[in-house]
Amino acid sequence: MLYSMTGFGREEAAVGAYQVVAEIKSLNGKQSDLNTRIAPLLRPYEHEIRSLVNNRLGRGTIDITIQVKQDGVSKPMSINTNLALSYYRGISDIAAQLGLSQENILATLMGMPEVVSAEQDALPENDWLAIREVIVTAVEKLRLHRKVEGESLAEDLGNCISNIEQNLQQILPYEPLRIERMRARINTSLEDWVAAANIDKNRLEQEMIYYIEKIDFSEEKIRLVQHCNYFREILGNSEEIKGKKLGFVLQEVGREINTLGSKANDADIQKIIVNMKDQLEKAKEQVLNVL
């Protein structure tokens, strides 16, 4: 089963006197990068929330937002009256000295640091456990989203590998032709520079065999087929996190395709190699989305 790294999950529920909304989204990422925006009431549980999300989602850039409201409104606010009065005296003195209006001084006071703050009541253990289940449900919805996208990715990757294999089969008819073309080209070049009677046929045949062995890509074809088979095997196994492994196999596929191209020495085969590289690049782009 293949899982995408992108997904979204949301869950909302009433927990005691609280209304809880948990939203989680994930994007591509080489490692696990978790960003949290949680209600102050949940700060004591932030480490547990992070562990819960990381253990279930693995790598990726993950953003989680958890809102906790009470009785349909935000958490009740508390006003530090003594601090507000201290700010007021200071602001009033400055305004008087500068001859400024104090018409909007209340709005200014409410915006001063630590004058208004949310009440930090302790969250009952039972409520925390219920909120935790809300978070777990949101995570599972994201995992389901990842699974659905992963099925589409698996199909696209399978098609890319199939196209590479089909292109490899298209090369086969050109192999004997390229040897004959190469032989004819060398003979023609020699005859242009050396009289046919002066050519050592035995030496020419030895050199021809040496050259043919240098451009032979039988081993590359075998390895390419093996890499493609291994790629399909990884796609089909039960391991969830396998994007990096698939990426490594595609690197090996690319290495064999490049060697085929360097040894081809034939325009028709080179055209097929270009198509293979095109399918390889598509597969590489898709693998970046795989968990």
C-alpha positions in Angstrom: 0.0 0.0 0.0 1.3 3.4 -1.0 0.6 6.6 1.0 0.9 10.2 -0.2 2.6 12.8 2.0 -0.2 15.3 1.3 -3.5 15.2 3.0 -6.0 16.9 5.3 -8.0 15.8 8.3 -10.6 17.7 10.4 -12.6 16.7 13.4 -15.0 18.7 15.6 -16.6 17.5 18.9 -18.2 18.8 22.1 -16.1 17.7 25.1 -17.7 18.6 28.5 -18.0 22.4 28.5 -15.6 22.7 25.6 -16.0 22.8 21.8 -12.9 21.2 20.2 -11.8 21.6 16.6 -8.7 19.8 15.3 -7.4 20.4 11.8 -4.3 18.7 10.4 -2.7 19.1 7.0 0.5 17.7 5.6 2.7 18.5 2.6 5.9 17.0 1.2 9.0 17.0 3.3 12.2 15.0 3.5 12.0 14.7 7.3 9.3 15.2 9.9 8.6 18.9 10.4 5.6 19.5 12.8 4.2 22.9 13.4 1.6 23.3 16.1 -1.0 26.0 16.8 -2.9 24.9 19.9 -5.1 26.4 22.5 -3.2 27.6 25.7 -5.3 25.1 27.6 -3.4 22.3 25.8 0.1 23.6 26.3 0.9 21.1 29.1 0.0 18.3 26.6 2.0 19.7 23.6 4.7 17.1 23.8 2.2 14.2 23.9 0.3 15.7 20.9 3.6 16.0 18.9 4.5 12.4 19.7 1.0 11.2 18.8 1.0 12.9 15.4 4.6 12.0 14.5 4.1 8.3 15.4 1.0 8.1 13.1 2.0 10.3 10.2 5.8 9.8 9.8 7.7 12.3 7.6 6.3 15.4 5.9 5.6 19.0 6.7 2.7 18.8 9.1 0.6 21.7 10.4 -1.9 21.0 13.3 -4.3 23.6 14.7 -6.4 22.8 17.7 -9.0 25.2 19.0 -10.7 24.8 22.3 -13.7 27.1 23.0 -16.0 27.1 26.0 -19.8 27.4 25.8 -19.5 28.4 22.1 -17.1 31.3 22.7 -13.4 31.7 23.3 -12.0 31.0 26.7 -13.0 33.7 29.2 -10.5 36.5 29.5 -9.1 38.0 32.7 -8.0 41.6 33.1 -5.0 42.6 35.2 -6.6 45.8 36.8 -3.5 46.8 38.8 -1.3 46.6 35.7 -3.9 48.5 33.6 -4.0 51.3 36.2 -0.2 51.5 36.2 -0.2 51.8 32.4 -3.0 54.4 32.6 -1.1 56.7 35.0 2.0 56.6 32.8 0.1 57.2 29.6 -1.9 60.0 31.2 1.2 61.8 32.3 2.8 61.6 28.9 -0.5 62.8 27.2 -0.7 65.7 29.6 2.9 66.8 29.0 2.4 66.6 25.2 -1.1 68.0 25.2 -2.5 65.0 23.5 -6.1 63.7 23.7 -7.0 60.8 25.9 -10.1 59.9 24.0 -9.1 56.4 23.0 -6.9 55.6 26.0 -9.1 52.5 27.0 -8.4 50.8 23.7 -4.7 51.5 24.1 -4.7 50.0 27.6 -6.5 46.8 26.5 -3.7 46.3 24.0 -0.9 46.7 26.4 1.2 43.5 27.2 -0.4 41.2 29.8 -3.3 43.5 30.6 -5.8 41.0 29.0 -5.1 37.3 29.1 -7.0 34.0 28.8 -7.8 32.2 32.0 -5.6 29.2 32.4 -7.8 26.7 34.2 -6.4 23.2 34.5 -8.0 20.8 32.0 -9.6 17.8 33.7 -8.0 14.5 32.8 -11.2 13.0 31.4 -11.6 16.0 29.2 -8.0 15.7 28.0 -8.5 12.1 27.1 -11.7 13.0 25.1 -9.8 15.8 23.3 -7.0 13.4 22.5 -9.5 11.1 20.7 -10.7 14.1 18.7 -7.0 14.6 17.6 -6.6 10.9 16.8 -9.7 11.0 14.7 -8.4 14.0 12.7 -5.1 12.2 12.2 -6.9 9.1 10.9 -8.9 11.1 8.5 -5.7 12.6 7.2 -4.2 9.1 6.8 -7.3 8.0 4.9 -6.8 11.0 2.6 -3.2 10.0 2.1 -4.2 6.5 1.3 -6.6 7.6 -1.4 -4.0 9.8 -3.0 -1.4 7.1 -2.6 -3.5 4.7 -4.7 -3.5 7.2 -7.5 0.3 7.7 -7.1 0.9 3.9 -7.2 -1.1 3.7 -10.5 0.9 6.5 -12.1 4.3 5.1 -10.9 3.3 1.6 -12.2 2.5 3.2 -15.6 5.8 4.9 -15.8 7.7 1.7 -15.0 5.6 -0.2 -17.6 6.4 2.4 -20.2 10.1 2.1 -19.5 9.9 -1.7 -19.9 8.0 -1.3 -23.1 10.6 1.1 -24.5 13.3 -1.4 -23.5 11.5 -4.1 -25.6 11.4 -1.6 -28.5 15.2 -1.4 -28.5 15.6 -5.2 -29.2 14.9 -5.1 -33.0 17.5 -2.4 -33.5 20.4 -4.3 -31.8 21.5 -6.5 -34.7 21.0 -3.6 -37.1 23.3 -1.3 -35.2 26.1 -3.8 -35.3 25.8 -4.2 -39.1 25.6 -0.4 -39.5 28.7 0.0 -37.4 30.6 -2.7 -39.3 29.6 -1.1 -42.7 30.6 2.3 -41.5 34.1 1.2 -40.3 34.7 -0.8 -43.6 33.7 2.2 -45.7 36.0 4.5 -43.7 38.9 2.1 -44.1 38.4 1.7 -47.8 38.4 5.5 -48.2 41.8 5.7 -46.6 43.4 2.3 -47.2 43.3 0.1 -50.2 41.2 -3.0 -49.7 44.2 -5.3 -50.5 46.2 -3.7 -47.6 43.6 -4.4 -44.9 44.5 -7.2 -42.5 41.2 -9.0 -42.2 42.1 -10.9 -39.1 43.3 -7.8 -37.3 40.2 -5.9 -38.4 37.9 -8.7 -37.1 39.7 -8.6 -33.7 39.3 -4.9 -33.5 35.7 -5.2 -34.5 35.0 -7.7 -31.8 36.7 -5.5 -29.2 34.6 -2.5 -30.3 31.4 -4.5 -30.3 32.0 -5.7 -26.8 32.6 -2.1 -25.6 29.1 -1.0 -26.9 27.3 -4.2 -25.8 24.6 -3.3 -23.3 23.2 -6.8 -22.5 24.1 -6.4 -18.8 22.5 -3.0 -18.6 19.3 -4.4 -20.0 19.3 -7.2 -17.5 19.9 -4.9 -14.6 17.3 -2.4 -15.8 14.7 -5.2 -15.8 15.7 -6.3 -12.3 15.4 -2.7 -11.0 12.0 -2.3 -12.5 10.9 -5.6 -11.0 12.2 -4.5 -7.6 10.4 -1.2 -7.9 7.1 -3.1 -8.4 7.9 -5.3 -5.5 8.4 -2.3 -3.2 5.1 -0.8 -4.5 3.2 -3.9 -3.6 4.6 -4.6 -0.1 2.9 -3.6 3.2 5.5 -1.2 4.3 4.0 2.3 4.7 7.0 4.6 4.5 8.9 3.7 1.3 9.2 6.9 -0.7 13.0 7.2 -0.1 13.5 3.5 -1.0 11.6 4.0 -4.3 13.7 7.1 -5.0 16.9 5.1 -4.5 15.7 2.4 -7.0 14.8 5.1 -9.6 18.4 6.4 -9.3 19.6 2.9 -10.3 17.1 2.8 -13.1 18.4 6.1 -14.3 22.0 4.9 -14.2 21.2 2.0 -16.4 19.2 4.1 -18.9 22.1 6.6 -19.1 24.5 3.8 -19.8 22.2 2.4 -22.5 22.2 5.8 -24.1 26.0 6.2 -24.0 26.5 2.8 -25.6 23.6 2.9 -28.1 25.6 4.4 -31.0 22.3 4.4 -33.0 19.9 7.3 -33.7 16.8 5.1 -33.5 17.8 3.7 -30.1 18.6 7.2 -28.8 15.0 8.3 -29.6 13.7 5.4 -27.5 16.2 6.3 -24.7 14.8 9.9 -24.6 11.3 8.5 -24.1 12.6 6.3 -21.3 14.2 9.3 -19.6 11.0 11.2 -19.9 9.1 8.4 -18.1 11.9 8.3 -15.5 11.6 12.0 -14.7 7.8 11.7 -14.3 8.3 8.8 -11.9 10.9 10.9 -9.9 8.5 13.8 -9.6 5.7 11.5 -8.3 8.0 9.7 -5.8 8.6 13.1 -4.1 5.0 12.9 -3.0 5.3 9.4 -1.6 5.5 8.9 2.2 
